[in-house]
């Protein structure tokens, strides 16, 4: 099944968050999104009781360079960290991010 662009970008964002959190680079950003901003999205993509995305999460995603983030879409870190890809795929729509391309 082909994932849409917004889904792949969200997955990539979360993969990068996990990777950078492990090595302690919270002050950095990737593709116009800060690591601290991405951390705000974790409760929304981890089962068993995900929460709706916070304003902070959505604000972080608003500034994302989605074509840039698409380069990170296939990171295996997502599964290892227990992030649910289906939940991650819903974040751009839940945050009402306009102009998100439909494919990666």
MISELO-475131 format. One record per residue: residue number from 0; residue in three letters; x, y, z negated of N, C-alpha, C, O, CB in turn. Coordinates in steps of 0.05 Angstrom, whole numbers. Each point is the difference from the previous one (the first is absolute). Glycine has a CB too. Layout:
<atoms>
atom k:NUM r:ALA n_u:X n_v:Y n_w:Z ca_u:X ca_v:Y ca_w:Z c_u:X c_v:Y c_w:Z o_u:X o_v:Y o_w:Z cb_u:X cb_v:Y cb_w:Z
...
</atoms>
This chain:
<atoms>
atom k:0 r:UNK n_u:17 n_v:-24 n_w:0 ca_u:-17 ca_v:24 ca_w:0 c_u:18 c_v:25 c_w:0 o_u:20 o_v:1 o_w:-15 cb_u:-57 cb_v:-26 cb_w:-9
atom k:1 r:UNK n_u:30 n_v:44 n_w:40 ca_u:16 ca_v:25 ca_w:3 c_u:-9 c_v:20 c_w:-22 o_u:-23 o_v:7 o_w:-1 cb_u:29 cb_v:-16 cb_w:51
atom k:2 r:UNK n_u:13 n_v:18 n_w:-66 ca_u:-6 ca_v:20 ca_w:-20 c_u:0 c_v:28 c_w:13 o_u:16 o_v:5 o_w:18 cb_u:4 cb_v:-34 cb_w:-55
atom k:3 r:UNK n_u:-38 n_v:46 n_w:27 ca_u:0 ca_v:27 ca_w:11 c_u:23 c_v:16 c_w:-11 o_u:13 o_v:-7 o_w:-20 cb_u:-63 cb_v:5 cb_w:24
atom k:4 r:UNK n_u:56 n_v:24 n_w:9 ca_u:23 ca_v:17 ca_w:-7 c_u:-1 c_v:9 c_w:-29 o_u:20 o_v:-2 o_w:-14 cb_u:-19 cb_v:17 cb_w:61
atom k:5 r:UNK n_u:-24 n_v:-5 n_w:-56 ca_u:-2 ca_v:10 ca_w:-28 c_u:6 c_v:-22 c_w:-20 o_u:12 o_v:5 o_w:-21 cb_u:-46 cb_v:28 cb_w:36
atom k:6 r:UNK n_u:26 n_v:-57 n_w:-9 ca_u:5 ca_v:-22 ca_w:-18 c_u:29 c_v:-6 c_w:-1 o_u:12 o_v:-3 o_w:-22 cb_u:-57 cb_v:-16 cb_w:32
atom k:7 r:UNK n_u:58 n_v:17 n_w:13 ca_u:28 ca_v:-6 ca_w:0 c_u:17 c_v:22 c_w:-13 o_u:19 o_v:-6 o_w:-14 cb_u:-26 cb_v:-19 cb_w:56
atom k:8 r:UNK n_u:-2 n_v:49 n_w:-39 ca_u:15 ca_v:23 ca_w:-12 c_u:-3 c_v:-2 c_w:-31 o_u:19 o_v:5 o_w:-14 cb_u:-27 cb_v:23 cb_w:55
atom k:9 r:UNK n_u:-16 n_v:-33 n_w:-50 ca_u:-5 ca_v:-2 ca_w:-29 c_u:17 c_v:-23 c_w:-12 o_u:12 o_v:3 o_w:-21 cb_u:-59 cb_v:16 cb_w:27
atom k:10 r:UNK n_u:47 n_v:-41 n_w:8 ca_u:16 ca_v:-23 ca_w:-9 c_u:30 c_v:8 c_w:-1 o_u:15 o_v:-6 o_w:-18 cb_u:-49 cb_v:-26 cb_w:37
atom k:11 r:UNK n_u:42 n_v:46 n_w:2 ca_u:28 ca_v:9 ca_w:1 c_u:7 c_v:19 c_w:-23 o_u:21 o_v:-2 o_w:-12 cb_u:-22 cb_v:-3 cb_w:61
atom k:12 r:UNK n_u:-17 n_v:24 n_w:-54 ca_u:3 ca_v:18 ca_w:-22 c_u:4 c_v:-14 c_w:-27 o_u:18 o_v:6 o_w:-15 cb_u:-45 cb_v:27 cb_w:39
atom k:13 r:UNK n_u:10 n_v:-52 n_w:-29 ca_u:1 ca_v:-15 ca_w:-25 c_u:26 c_v:-17 c_w:-1 o_u:11 o_v:-4 o_w:-22 cb_u:-61 cb_v:4 cb_w:20
atom k:14 r:UNK n_u:58 n_v:-11 n_w:24 ca_u:25 ca_v:-15 ca_w:1 c_u:23 c_v:17 c_w:-8 o_u:18 o_v:-7 o_w:-16 cb_u:-37 cb_v:-23 cb_w:52
atom k:15 r:UNK n_u:20 n_v:54 n_w:-24 ca_u:21 ca_v:18 ca_w:-6 c_u:0 c_v:9 c_w:-30 o_u:21 o_v:3 o_w:-12 cb_u:-22 cb_v:12 cb_w:59
atom k:16 r:UNK n_u:-23 n_v:-11 n_w:-57 ca_u:-3 ca_v:7 ca_w:-28 c_u:13 c_v:-21 c_w:-18 o_u:16 o_v:7 o_w:-18 cb_u:-58 cb_v:18 cb_w:28
atom k:17 r:UNK n_u:36 n_v:-49 n_w:-5 ca_u:10 ca_v:-22 ca_w:-16 c_u:31 c_v:-1 c_w:3 o_u:14 o_v:-3 o_w:-20 cb_u:-57 cb_v:-23 cb_w:25
atom k:18 r:UNK n_u:52 n_v:28 n_w:19 ca_u:29 ca_v:-2 ca_w:4 c_u:15 c_v:22 c_w:-14 o_u:20 o_v:-4 o_w:-13 cb_u:-29 cb_v:-18 cb_w:57
atom k:19 r:UNK n_u:-1 n_v:47 n_w:-41 ca_u:14 ca_v:22 ca_w:-13 c_u:-4 c_v:0 c_w:-30 o_u:18 o_v:9 o_w:-14 cb_u:-25 cb_v:17 cb_w:56
atom k:20 r:UNK n_u:-15 n_v:-36 n_w:-52 ca_u:-3 ca_v:-1 ca_w:-29 c_u:20 c_v:-19 c_w:-12 o_u:10 o_v:5 o_w:-22 cb_u:-59 cb_v:5 cb_w:27
atom k:21 r:UNK n_u:54 n_v:-32 n_w:9 ca_u:19 ca_v:-20 ca_w:-10 c_u:28 c_v:12 c_w:-2 o_u:14 o_v:-6 o_w:-19 cb_u:-41 cb_v:-30 cb_w:39
atom k:22 r:UNK n_u:34 n_v:53 n_w:-2 ca_u:27 ca_v:12 ca_w:-1 c_u:1 c_v:28 c_w:-12 o_u:21 o_v:12 o_w:-1 cb_u:-10 cb_v:-39 cb_w:41
atom k:23 r:UNK n_u:-33 n_v:36 n_w:-50 ca_u:-1 ca_v:25 ca_w:-16 c_u:3 c_v:25 c_w:15 o_u:14 o_v:18 o_w:-9 cb_u:3 cb_v:-44 cb_w:-26
atom k:24 r:UNK n_u:-30 n_v:29 n_w:57 ca_u:2 ca_v:25 ca_w:16 c_u:-27 c_v:14 c_w:0 o_u:-12 o_v:4 o_w:22 cb_u:48 cb_v:-25 cb_w:7
atom k:25 r:UNK n_u:-46 n_v:29 n_w:-52 ca_u:-26 ca_v:13 ca_w:-2 c_u:-1 c_v:28 c_w:12 o_u:-21 o_v:9 o_w:9 cb_u:14 cb_v:-36 cb_w:-49
atom k:26 r:UNK n_u:29 n_v:41 n_w:41 ca_u:0 ca_v:27 ca_w:10 c_u:2 c_v:2 c_w:30 o_u:-3 o_v:22 o_w:11 cb_u:24 cb_v:-9 cb_w:-53
atom k:27 r:UNK n_u:-18 n_v:-35 n_w:55 ca_u:3 ca_v:-1 ca_w:29 c_u:-28 c_v:-2 c_w:13 o_u:-20 o_v:-5 o_w:-12 cb_u:66 cb_v:-16 cb_w:7
atom k:28 r:UNK n_u:-45 n_v:25 n_w:31 ca_u:-25 ca_v:-4 ca_w:16 c_u:8 c_v:-16 c_w:25 o_u:23 o_v:0 o_w:9 cb_u:-44 cb_v:43 cb_w:-27
atom k:29 r:UNK n_u:0 n_v:-55 n_w:29 ca_u:4 ca_v:-14 ca_w:25 c_u:-24 c_v:7 c_w:18 o_u:-23 o_v:-2 o_w:-8 cb_u:48 cb_v:-36 cb_w:-14
atom k:30 r:UNK n_u:-19 n_v:46 n_w:46 ca_u:-21 ca_v:8 ca_w:19 c_u:-19 c_v:20 c_w:-11 o_u:-24 o_v:-2 o_w:4 cb_u:28 cb_v:-43 cb_w:16
atom k:31 r:UNK n_u:7 n_v:65 n_w:-34 ca_u:-16 ca_v:22 ca_w:-12 c_u:-17 c_v:-8 c_w:-24 o_u:-18 o_v:16 o_w:-7 cb_u:18 cb_v:4 cb_w:52
atom k:32 r:UNK n_u:5 n_v:-42 n_w:-57 ca_u:-15 ca_v:-8 ca_w:-24 c_u:19 c_v:-6 c_w:-22 o_u:19 o_v:-15 o_w:3 cb_u:-56 cb_v:-4 cb_w:25
atom k:33 r:UNK n_u:33 n_v:31 n_w:-51 ca_u:18 ca_v:-4 ca_w:-23 c_u:-6 c_v:-28 c_w:-12 o_u:-22 o_v:-10 o_w:1 cb_u:25 cb_v:60 cb_w:-10
atom k:34 r:UNK n_u:18 n_v:-61 n_w:-3 ca_u:-3 ca_v:-26 ca_w:-13 c_u:-19 c_v:3 c_w:-24 o_u:-17 o_v:-17 o_w:-5 cb_u:63 cb_v:4 cb_w:19
atom k:35 r:UNK n_u:-44 n_v:35 n_w:-28 ca_u:-18 ca_v:5 ca_w:-23 c_u:-29 c_v:2 c_w:10 o_u:-18 o_v:-10 o_w:-14 cb_u:54 cb_v:35 cb_w:-10
atom k:36 r:UNK n_u:-41 n_v:-13 n_w:47 ca_u:-27 ca_v:1 ca_w:11 c_u:-11 c_v:-28 c_w:7 o_u:-23 o_v:-6 o_w:-5 cb_u:33 cb_v:51 cb_w:23
atom k:37 r:UNK n_u:8 n_v:-61 n_w:-7 ca_u:-9 ca_v:-28 ca_w:7 c_u:-7 c_v:-16 c_w:-25 o_u:-18 o_v:-17 o_w:1 cb_u:47 cb_v:19 cb_w:40
atom k:38 r:UNK n_u:-14 n_v:3 n_w:-62 ca_u:-6 ca_v:-15 ca_w:-25 c_u:-29 c_v:5 c_w:-9 o_u:-12 o_v:-17 o_w:-13 cb_u:60 cb_v:20 cb_w:0
atom k:39 r:UNK n_u:-59 n_v:20 n_w:20 ca_u:-27 ca_v:6 ca_w:-8 c_u:-20 c_v:-19 c_w:14 o_u:-23 o_v:-3 o_w:-9 cb_u:36 cb_v:51 cb_w:2
atom k:40 r:UNK n_u:-5 n_v:-60 n_w:29 ca_u:-18 ca_v:-18 ca_w:16 c_u:1 c_v:-29 c_w:-10 o_u:-18 o_v:-15 o_w:7 cb_u:25 cb_v:45 cb_w:32
atom k:41 r:UNK n_u:13 n_v:-38 n_w:-54 ca_u:2 ca_v:-28 ca_w:-8 c_u:-25 c_v:-11 c_w:-14 o_u:-8 o_v:-22 o_w:7 cb_u:56 cb_v:30 cb_w:-11
atom k:42 r:UNK n_u:-61 n_v:6 n_w:-14 ca_u:-24 ca_v:-11 ca_w:-13 c_u:-22 c_v:-7 c_w:19 o_u:-18 o_v:-16 o_w:-6 cb_u:30 cb_v:41 cb_w:-35
atom k:43 r:UNK n_u:-12 n_v:-12 n_w:64 ca_u:-21 ca_v:-4 ca_w:20 c_u:5 c_v:-24 c_w:19 o_u:-18 o_v:-7 o_w:15 cb_u:10 cb_v:56 cb_w:-17
atom k:44 r:UNK n_u:31 n_v:-60 n_w:0 ca_u:7 ca_v:-22 ca_w:19 c_u:8 c_v:-26 c_w:-14 o_u:9 o_v:-19 o_w:13 cb_u:4 cb_v:54 cb_w:19
atom k:45 r:UNK n_u:-16 n_v:-36 n_w:-58 ca_u:8 ca_v:-24 ca_w:-15 c_u:-24 c_v:-12 c_w:-14 o_u:-13 o_v:13 o_w:-16 cb_u:59 cb_v:6 cb_w:9
atom k:46 r:UNK n_u:-53 n_v:-44 n_w:14 ca_u:-21 ca_v:-14 ca_w:-13 c_u:8 c_v:-7 c_w:-29 o_u:24 o_v:2 o_w:-5 cb_u:-40 cb_v:-21 cb_w:49
atom k:47 r:UNK n_u:-1 n_v:11 n_w:-61 ca_u:-28 ca_v:-8 ca_w:6 c_u:-20 c_v:23 c_w:-2 o_u:-22 o_v:-3 o_w:9 cb_u:34 cb_v:-42 cb_w:-25
atom k:48 r:UNK n_u:-4 n_v:67 n_w:4 ca_u:-19 ca_v:22 ca_w:-4 c_u:10 c_v:26 c_w:12 o_u:8 o_v:19 o_w:-15 cb_u:-24 cb_v:-41 cb_w:-27
atom k:49 r:UNK n_u:18 n_v:24 n_w:68 ca_u:10 ca_v:25 ca_w:12 c_u:-19 c_v:23 c_w:-5 o_u:-24 o_v:-3 o_w:-2 cb_u:46 cb_v:-24 cb_w:38
atom k:50 r:UNK n_u:-10 n_v:50 n_w:-39 ca_u:-16 ca_v:25 ca_w:-5 c_u:-1 c_v:16 c_w:26 o_u:17 o_v:-4 o_w:18 cb_u:-3 cb_v:5 cb_w:-67
atom k:51 r:UNK n_u:-34 n_v:16 n_w:51 ca_u:0 ca_v:18 ca_w:24 c_u:25 c_v:17 c_w:0 o_u:11 o_v:6 o_w:-21 cb_u:-62 cb_v:-5 cb_w:21
atom k:52 r:UNK n_u:60 n_v:7 n_w:24 ca_u:24 ca_v:17 ca_w:0 c_u:-5 c_v:26 c_w:-14 o_u:-21 o_v:12 o_w:3 cb_u:35 cb_v:-33 cb_w:40
atom k:53 r:UNK n_u:7 n_v:30 n_w:-57 ca_u:-2 ca_v:26 ca_w:-14 c_u:5 c_v:22 c_w:20 o_u:9 o_v:-4 o_w:22 cb_u:6 cb_v:-17 cb_w:-65
atom k:54 r:UNK n_u:-21 n_v:45 n_w:33 ca_u:6 ca_v:24 ca_w:16 c_u:30 c_v:1 c_w:6 o_u:8 o_v:8 o_w:22 cb_u:-48 cb_v:17 cb_w:-42
atom k:55 r:UNK n_u:56 n_v:-32 n_w:1 ca_u:29 ca_v:0 ca_w:3 c_u:9 c_v:-19 c_w:22 o_u:17 o_v:6 o_w:17 cb_u:-11 cb_v:6 cb_w:-65
atom k:56 r:UNK n_u:-18 n_v:-36 n_w:48 ca_u:6 ca_v:-20 ca_w:21 c_u:-7 c_v:12 c_w:28 o_u:16 o_v:-1 o_w:18 cb_u:-24 cb_v:-37 cb_w:-51
atom k:57 r:UNK n_u:-16 n_v:47 n_w:35 ca_u:-10 ca_v:11 ca_w:25 c_u:17 c_v:24 c_w:10 o_u:6 o_v:3 o_w:23 cb_u:-52 cb_v:-19 cb_w:-35
atom k:58 r:UNK n_u:53 n_v:33 n_w:-7 ca_u:17 ca_v:23 ca_w:7 c_u:27 c_v:-9 c_w:11 o_u:10 o_v:11 o_w:19 cb_u:-33 cb_v:16 cb_w:-54
atom k:59 r:UNK n_u:34 n_v:-48 n_w:23 ca_u:25 ca_v:-11 ca_w:10 c_u:-2 c_v:-10 c_w:28 o_u:17 o_v:4 o_w:17 cb_u:-5 cb_v:-16 cb_w:-64
atom k:60 r:UNK n_u:-34 n_v:-2 n_w:53 ca_u:-4 ca_v:-11 ca_w:26 c_u:-6 c_v:21 c_w:21 o_u:5 o_v:-4 o_w:24 cb_u:-21 cb_v:-38 cb_w:-46
atom k:61 r:UNK n_u:4 n_v:64 n_w:14 ca_u:-7 ca_v:22 ca_w:18 c_u:25 c_v:10 c_w:15 o_u:-2 o_v:8 o_w:23 cb_u:-36 cb_v:5 cb_w:-52
atom k:62 r:UNK n_u:60 n_v:-13 n_w:16 ca_u:24 ca_v:12 ca_w:12 c_u:17 c_v:-21 c_w:16 o_u:21 o_v:7 o_w:11 cb_u:-20 cb_v:27 cb_w:-48
atom k:63 r:UNK n_u:-10 n_v:-58 n_w:38 ca_u:15 ca_v:-22 ca_w:12 c_u:4 c_v:4 c_w:30 o_u:-18 o_v:9 o_w:14 cb_u:0 cb_v:-40 cb_w:-49
atom k:64 r:UNK n_u:42 n_v:24 n_w:43 ca_u:6 ca_v:-2 ca_w:29 c_u:-5 c_v:-29 c_w:8 o_u:17 o_v:-17 o_w:-3 cb_u:19 cb_v:55 cb_w:2
atom k:65 r:UNK n_u:-60 n_v:-43 n_w:10 ca_u:-9 ca_v:-28 ca_w:5 c_u:17 c_v:-14 c_w:22 o_u:6 o_v:-24 o_w:-4 cb_u:-51 cb_v:38 cb_w:-10
atom k:66 r:UNK n_u:52 n_v:-1 n_w:36 ca_u:17 ca_v:-14 ca_w:19 c_u:27 c_v:-8 c_w:-12 o_u:10 o_v:-22 o_w:6 cb_u:-32 cb_v:48 cb_w:31
atom k:67 r:UNK n_u:33 n_v:-10 n_w:-54 ca_u:25 ca_v:-7 ca_w:-14 c_u:-5 c_v:-24 c_w:-18 o_u:16 o_v:-19 o_w:0 cb_u:-1 cb_v:67 cb_w:2
atom k:68 r:UNK n_u:-36 n_v:-48 n_w:-17 ca_u:-5 ca_v:-22 ca_w:-19 c_u:-6 c_v:-26 c_w:14 o_u:4 o_v:-21 o_w:-12 cb_u:-21 cb_v:55 cb_w:-20
atom k:69 r:UNK n_u:7 n_v:-32 n_w:56 ca_u:-6 ca_v:-25 ca_w:15 c_u:24 c_v:-17 c_w:3 o_u:-2 o_v:-25 o_w:3 cb_u:-34 cb_v:50 cb_w:21
atom k:70 r:UNK n_u:59 n_v:-14 n_w:-24 ca_u:25 ca_v:-15 ca_w:2 c_u:4 c_v:-20 c_w:-23 o_u:17 o_v:-18 o_w:3 cb_u:3 cb_v:57 cb_w:22
atom k:71 r:UNK n_u:-34 n_v:-35 n_w:-47 ca_u:4 ca_v:-16 ca_w:-23 c_u:-23 c_v:-20 c_w:-5 o_u:-2 o_v:-11 o_w:-22 cb_u:29 cb_v:48 cb_w:3
atom k:72 r:UNK n_u:-44 n_v:-40 n_w:38 ca_u:-25 ca_v:-15 ca_w:-4 c_u:2 c_v:-29 c_w:-7 o_u:-18 o_v:-12 o_w:-12 cb_u:0 cb_v:43 cb_w:43
atom k:73 r:UNK n_u:40 n_v:-44 n_w:-24 ca_u:2 ca_v:-29 ca_w:-4 c_u:17 c_v:-8 c_w:-24 o_u:11 o_v:-22 o_w:-1 cb_u:-17 cb_v:18 cb_w:49
atom k:74 r:UNK n_u:9 n_v:21 n_w:-68 ca_u:17 ca_v:-6 ca_w:-23 c_u:-12 c_v:-22 c_w:-17 o_u:-24 o_v:1 o_w:-7 cb_u:40 cb_v:46 cb_w:7
atom k:75 r:UNK n_u:0 n_v:-68 n_w:-6 ca_u:-10 ca_v:-22 ca_w:-17 c_u:-2 c_v:8 c_w:-30 o_u:-11 o_v:-16 o_w:-16 cb_u:32 cb_v:-15 cb_w:48
atom k:76 r:UNK n_u:-12 n_v:55 n_w:-39 ca_u:-1 ca_v:8 ca_w:-28 c_u:-29 c_v:3 c_w:-9 o_u:-6 o_v:-5 o_w:-24 cb_u:49 cb_v:29 cb_w:30
atom k:77 r:UNK n_u:-61 n_v:-17 n_w:12 ca_u:-29 ca_v:4 ca_w:-8 c_u:-11 c_v:-25 c_w:-13 o_u:-11 o_v:2 o_w:-22 cb_u:6 cb_v:30 cb_w:60
atom k:78 r:UNK n_u:8 n_v:-55 n_w:-26 ca_u:-10 ca_v:-25 ca_w:-11 c_u:14 c_v:-7 c_w:-26 o_u:-13 o_v:-8 o_w:-19 cb_u:2 cb_v:-8 cb_w:66
atom k:79 r:UNK n_u:37 n_v:20 n_w:-47 ca_u:15 ca_v:-6 ca_w:-24 c_u:-8 c_v:16 c_w:-24 o_u:1 o_v:-9 o_w:-23 cb_u:37 cb_v:-3 cb_w:52
atom k:80 r:UNK n_u:-48 n_v:36 n_w:-25 ca_u:-8 ca_v:18 ca_w:-22 c_u:-29 c_v:-3 c_w:-7 o_u:-10 o_v:14 o_w:-18 cb_u:45 cb_v:18 cb_w:32
atom k:81 r:UNK n_u:-50 n_v:-50 n_w:-1 ca_u:-28 ca_v:-4 ca_w:-6 c_u:-18 c_v:21 c_w:11 o_u:-23 o_v:3 o_w:-10 cb_u:38 cb_v:-26 cb_w:-30
atom k:82 r:UNK n_u:-7 n_v:38 n_w:59 ca_u:-17 ca_v:20 ca_w:13 c_u:-18 c_v:-14 c_w:20 o_u:9 o_v:-15 o_w:17 cb_u:26 cb_v:52 cb_w:-24
atom k:83 r:UNK n_u:-60 n_v:-31 n_w:5 ca_u:-20 ca_v:-12 ca_w:18 c_u:-2 c_v:17 c_w:25 o_u:-7 o_v:23 o_w:0 cb_u:-19 cb_v:-41 cb_w:-39
atom k:84 r:UNK n_u:33 n_v:6 n_w:62 ca_u:1 ca_v:14 ca_w:25 c_u:-28 c_v:10 c_w:8 o_u:-2 o_v:22 o_w:11 cb_u:41 cb_v:-50 cb_w:3
atom k:85 r:UNK n_u:-60 n_v:13 n_w:-20 ca_u:-27 ca_v:9 ca_w:7 c_u:-7 c_v:26 c_w:-15 o_u:-12 o_v:18 o_w:11 cb_u:-1 cb_v:-66 cb_w:-3
atom k:86 r:UNK n_u:21 n_v:49 n_w:-33 ca_u:-4 ca_v:25 ca_w:-16 c_u:16 c_v:23 c_w:11 o_u:-10 o_v:22 o_w:2 cb_u:0 cb_v:-50 cb_w:-42
atom k:87 r:UNK n_u:35 n_v:22 n_w:47 ca_u:17 ca_v:21 ca_w:11 c_u:-11 c_v:11 c_w:26 o_u:2 o_v:24 o_w:6 cb_u:37 cb_v:-46 cb_w:-27
atom k:88 r:UNK n_u:-51 n_v:5 n_w:37 ca_u:-12 ca_v:8 ca_w:26 c_u:-23 c_v:20 c_w:-4 o_u:-5 o_v:15 o_w:19 cb_u:19 cb_v:-59 cb_w:0
atom k:89 r:UNK n_u:-26 n_v:43 n_w:-41 ca_u:-23 ca_v:18 ca_w:-5 c_u:7 c_v:28 c_w:-9 o_u:-16 o_v:18 o_w:1 cb_u:-10 cb_v:-59 cb_w:-12
atom k:90 r:UNK n_u:51 n_v:45 n_w:1 ca_u:7 ca_v:25 ca_w:-11 c_u:-3 c_v:24 c_w:18 o_u:-12 o_v:20 o_w:-8 cb_u:44 cb_v:-45 cb_w:-19
atom k:91 r:UNK n_u:-23 n_v:25 n_w:52 ca_u:-4 ca_v:24 ca_w:17 c_u:-29 c_v:7 c_w:3 o_u:-7 o_v:24 o_w:-1 cb_u:49 cb_v:-36 cb_w:26
atom k:92 r:UNK n_u:-59 n_v:-7 n_w:-21 ca_u:-29 ca_v:6 ca_w:2 c_u:-11 c_v:10 c_w:-26 o_u:-16 o_v:19 o_w:-1 cb_u:12 cb_v:-53 cb_w:36
atom k:93 r:UNK n_u:11 n_v:22 n_w:-58 ca_u:-9 ca_v:8 ca_w:-26 c_u:9 c_v:29 c_w:-6 o_u:-14 o_v:14 o_w:-14 cb_u:14 cb_v:-62 cb_w:-1
atom k:94 r:UNK n_u:23 n_v:55 n_w:26 ca_u:10 ca_v:27 ca_w:-5 c_u:-9 c_v:20 c_w:21 o_u:8 o_v:24 o_w:-1 cb_u:32 cb_v:-45 cb_w:-21
atom k:95 r:UNK n_u:-56 n_v:12 n_w:41 ca_u:-10 ca_v:17 ca_w:22 c_u:23 c_v:15 c_w:14 o_u:-2 o_v:24 o_w:4 cb_u:-41 cb_v:-19 cb_w:-29
atom k:96 r:UNK n_u:63 n_v:-20 n_w:33 ca_u:23 ca_v:12 ca_w:14 c_u:-8 c_v:2 c_w:29 o_u:-3 o_v:-20 o_w:14 cb_u:37 cb_v:1 cb_w:-47
atom k:97 r:UNK n_u:-36 n_v:44 n_w:43 ca_u:-7 ca_v:4 ca_w:28 c_u:23 c_v:-5 c_w:19 o_u:23 o_v:3 o_w:-7 cb_u:-57 cb_v:31 cb_w:-8
atom k:98 r:UNK n_u:27 n_v:-41 n_w:39 ca_u:20 ca_v:-3 ca_w:21 c_u:20 c_v:-23 c_w:-3 o_u:21 o_v:1 o_w:12 cb_u:-26 cb_v:47 cb_w:-7
atom k:99 r:UNK n_u:-2 n_v:-68 n_w:-21 ca_u:17 ca_v:-23 ca_w:-3 c_u:-2 c_v:-17 c_w:25 o_u:-22 o_v:-9 o_w:7 cb_u:17 cb_v:10 cb_w:-57
atom k:100 r:UNK n_u:27 n_v:-5 n_w:64 ca_u:-1 ca_v:-16 ca_w:25 c_u:-11 c_v:-28 c_w:-6 o_u:4 o_v:-11 o_w:-21 cb_u:34 cb_v:37 cb_w:40
atom k:101 r:UNK n_u:-51 n_v:-38 n_w:1 ca_u:-13 ca_v:-26 ca_w:-4 c_u:18 c_v:-24 c_w:5 o_u:-8 o_v:-22 o_w:-5 cb_u:-34 cb_v:44 cb_w:18
atom k:102 r:UNK n_u:67 n_v:-17 n_w:-4 ca_u:18 ca_v:-22 ca_w:5 c_u:29 c_v:8 c_w:-6 o_u:6 o_v:24 o_w:0 cb_u:-38 cb_v:-42 cb_w:35
atom k:103 r:UNK n_u:48 n_v:-2 n_w:-40 ca_u:28 ca_v:5 ca_w:-7 c_u:18 c_v:-6 c_w:24 o_u:24 o_v:3 o_w:-2 cb_u:-34 cb_v:-13 cb_w:-47
</atoms>
